[in-house]
C-alpha cells in the first residue's frame, strides 16, 4: 500500500463530529402497495429499499437540518456560537430564498456564522464537504458545519411508481475542523459534472425556465422526473470511475480501504461499484433498506450508521462516492480522525 499524504496546504481539515436526523414517520413498501401498482418484492429486488422516513406535511428541510446539526454539535461538545460557517447541501430548500443555511443559522442560534446553500443533487454533500474543507484549510475558519438535508417527499409524485418508491427524507451534519498534529483528515477528492445528462434526472418546474403556472402544475413539472434506465447505466459506470480515479491518484487500491461509504441510491448500483473496486461487501456501508434515497443526506446518514455499527475507528481509511442529477459525480478519500 502506497498512500500519498504530502500536504497541499499548511492546514489540513478533518471531520470531527457527525449528527443525523430522520423524521419518525415511516413509509414502508407495504404502505406503497396501497398507493401505486407495486409490491414489496418488486421494490426490494430492484432497489434494496424496504422503508423510508417521511416528514409530516409542512415540515421544512431547515427543521431536519437543524436537528442533525444540534446532534452533531452535541456529539462534539460545543455550542452553536462556536460555528464559523454553515453550508447546506439540498435540492429541497425551504424556499427559493433566503438560503436554507440562513434559516438553520437562526434556528441553531449560530450567531457568529455565515453560510450558503449548495445544489448538486445526490452529490451535494460531497461537494459541500470540499467547500467546508477549503474554508478550514485556508485558515479562514476553525469550525464549519456541512449539512446534507432533503425533504424529497415534497417533490415526489406518489402516483409515479418509478420515483415514489425510491426517496425518503432525512438530514446528516458533519463538523469540519483543522487536524491536530499527526492527523491526516481529508486527503483528496475527484469531482465531475456532465450537463448532457440533465434531462435524465431533474425537476423541470419552478425555476426561471419554467416558473410556476397552472400549466406547469398540471403537467406535474414540480416533481422529480427520471429516466431510470439511463441513470442506472451512467451511475454504475461513473461512480466507480471517479472512485477508482481518486484511489489511483493516491497509489492505493480498493483492498486498502477500510470503509466504503457510497451514495445510497440503489443497492444494485452500490454492489456493482464495490465489485468493480474489488471491495468486499463487509467493508461497504449500506443502509438504503432503512432510509431509501435521501439525496444530499445519504452519505452523512451512512456515516452515522457506520459509527453506530463500530465500523469507523480513528485511523480508518475511508472512501466516499456519489452520483446525482446534473449529472454530478464525486469521490473523496480521507482518514477518520475520531
N, C-alpha and C positions, 0 to 999 in steps of 0.2 A: 504493500500500500504506500503510495506516494501522494502526499497532500500539500499543495502549495498554499502556504499560510503567510506569505510576505504581505505585511500591512500596506494597504493602499492609502491609508490615512493615519495621521498621528493618533487619532482616537478610533477605537473600534466600538461597534454597537452590539448590544445583545438583547434578547428577550429576557426580562427579569420577572415577569409575572403574567398569568393568564386568568381570565374570568369568562364564564359562559352562562348564557341565559336562554331558555326556551319557554314559551308560554305553556301553561299546564294543560290546555285543551288538546286532546288527541283527535286526529282524523285517521282512522285505520282503513286498511283495504276493505274490510267488511262494510264500513260506512260508505265507501266509494261505490261498492256494488249496488247500493240503493240509489245512487245518484246518476251513474252512467253505465253503459253496457260494458262491464268489465268484471273480473273476479280476482280473488286473492292469488290464485295460482298463476294467472296470466301476468299480473303485476310483479309478483315475486320472481318468477323465472326470467323476466325481461329486464328488470331493474335492480332487484335485490331489496326493494323497499317493502316494509310491512306496515309502517305507520309514520306519521309526521305530526309535528306540533303546529297548531293554528291559533292565531290570536282571536280574541273576541272582537266582533265588529267595532270599528272605530279606534282600535289600538294602533298608534303610530310606530314607525321604526325607531324614533328617538326614545320611546319608552324602553324597548328591548335593548337598545344600545346603552342606555344609561344604566340599566340593571347589570348588564355584563361588565361595564366599566366599574361600577361600585364593587362588584365581587373581585375584579382584578386588583383594584387599589387596596381592598381589604386583605387580599392574599399577600400583597407586598407590604402591608402595614403602614401605609402612608395616606394622607388626606388629599382631597381633590385640589386644595390650594397649592400643592407642590407641582402640579402638572403644568408644563410649559406650552404644549400644543396638543390638539386633538384632530385626528384625521379619521373621517368616517367613510368607509367604502360601502356604497349602496347603489342600487338601481331603483329603490323604492323610497326616495326621500319623503319626509312628511309633506312637503310641498315644493314647488319649483324653486322658491327662495323664501326665506333665508335658508342657508345650508343647514342640513340636519346637525352638523357639528356645532353650530351656534346654539341650537336648542338643547343639545346634550351638555354643552358647556354651562348653560343656565341651570339645567336640572341637577347637574353634579355640584354646582357651586364652585367650579374651577375658575376662580376669579382672576387668575393671572395667565390664563391660557388663551391663545388664539387658535383658529382652526379652519378647516375646509373639508368639503366632500370630494370624493374621487369616484368616478363612474367607469368601471371596467368589467361589469357583469361578474361572472364567476371567478375572474382573475383579480377582482378588485382588492381583496385582502393582500395578495402578494405584491401588487403594485403599491398599495398604501404602505406596506411594510418597508419597502425600499425608500419611500419618501421620508418616513419616520426615521429610518436608519441614517439617511443623509443629513437630516437636521441634527442628529446626535454626533455623527462623525465629523461634521463641520465645526463642532464646538459651540454651535448656536444655542443648543438646548441640552438639558440633562435628563428630562423625563417627558416622553412623548407617548400619548395614548393612541394606539392604532386599533380601530374597531371595524369589524366586518358585520354588517347587520342588514337584514332584509325581511320585509313582510310581503312575501311573494303571493300570499293568498289575496292580497289587494289587487293584483293584476292577472289573476288566473281565471279563465273561463271554465267553470265547473260543469259545463256540458261538453267540453272538449277532452275526450279520453286521452288524446296523445300528450297533453300537457298537465292536466289536473292531477294525474297520478304521481307526478314527479316531485312537486315542490312542497316545501314546508317553510315555516317561519322560525327565525332564531337570530342570535347575536353572539359574537365572541370578541373579547377585547384582550389586547396584549400591551404591556408597558415596555417601552424601549428605553434603555439607559446605556451609559458608557460601560465598557468592560472594566473589570478590576484587573490588576496586574496578573499576568499569566493566563487570562481568559482569552478565548478566541471569538466567540459570538458569531455574528453573521459573516460568512466567508465570501460568497459570490452569488451572482444571480444572472439569469438569462431570460430576457423578455422579448416578446414579438407580437405584432399585430398584423392581421391580414384583413383589410377592409373589404376585399372582394367577397367575403363570406357574410357581409352584414345582412343580406336579405334572408339568410337561412335561419337566423335566430334574432328576433327583435320584438320591440313593441312599437308599431308604426305610428300610433296616435299620441297626441299630447305635446309634441314639440313644435318647432317653428315650421316644419314641413307640413304637418297635418294637425293644426291646432284643434282643440276640442269643438266639435259642432254636432248637431243632431246626426249628420251623415256619418261622421267618424264613430260615434257611439253605436249607431245602427249596424255599422259594418264590423263592430267588435274590434276596432283598431286599438283600443286601450287595454288589451290583453296581450299576454305573451303569444307570439306566433313562432312556430318551429318546424323546420323540415328535418324531422328526426333522423332519417337515414343519412342525409348529407352530414349532419352534425356529428353523428356517431363515427362515421368513417374518418373525418378530419380529426376529431378529438383523440381517437386511438393513436393515430399517426403522429400528430403534432405534440401532444403532451409527452409522449415517450421521447420524441426527437429532442425537445428542449431539455428534458431531464437528462438524457444521455449527453447533451452538449455541455451542460454545466459540470457533469462528472468528468468528462473527458478533458475539459479545460483545466481541471484540478488534479488530473492524473490519477483518478480513482475509478472504481467500478461499482456496480450495484451491490456486489458482495461485501463491500466495505461499509455500506450504510447500515446503521443500527436501527433506524426507524424511518419509514417512508410514509409521509402524510400527504395523500393526493386529494384534490377536489373531489367531493362526493356527488357525482352526477349520475353514475350508473355503475353497478358492481362489475358488469362485464368490461367496461372501459378500464376500471381500476385493475382488474385481474390481467387484462391484455397488456397494460402498461408495465405492471410488475414483471410479467413474463418476459417482455422484451428487454427489461433491465437486468434480468437474471436474478431477481429478488424473490426469496421465498415469502409466501403469504403471511407467515407468522411475524414477519417484520413490517407488514403493511397495516396501517390503521384503517379499519373500515367500520363506520357507524351509520352508513346510509340506511340500514334497515330500521333504525330508530328515529331518524330525523328527516329522511328524504334529502332533496337538494335545496339547501338554504342559501344558495348563491354565494354572496360575499362572506357568509358566516361559516361555510363548511370547514375550512381549514382551521380556524381557531377553535371551533367546536370539536374538531377531531383532536387537536392538541389537548384540550381539556379531557377528552376520553382517554387519550394515551397516558396522561398524568395519573388519572384515577385508576387506570389499569396497571400502573407501575412500569410502563413501557418507555418512559422518558426519564433519564437519570443524568446527573451532571456529567458532562463529557461525551454524551451520546452524539454521534454524527447523524444529522437529520437532513433528509431531502424533502422539499415541498414542491408540488407541481399542480398546475391549474390549466383549465381551458374554459373559455366563455364566449358569449356573444360578442361579435365585433369583426372578425374573431380576435380574441385576446388570449395569449398563451404566456405562461410564466413558469419559472423554476427557481428555487432558492436552496442554497447549501449553507448549513450552519452547525455550530456546536451548541448543544444545550448546556446552559450555564447555571442551572439551579435544580 
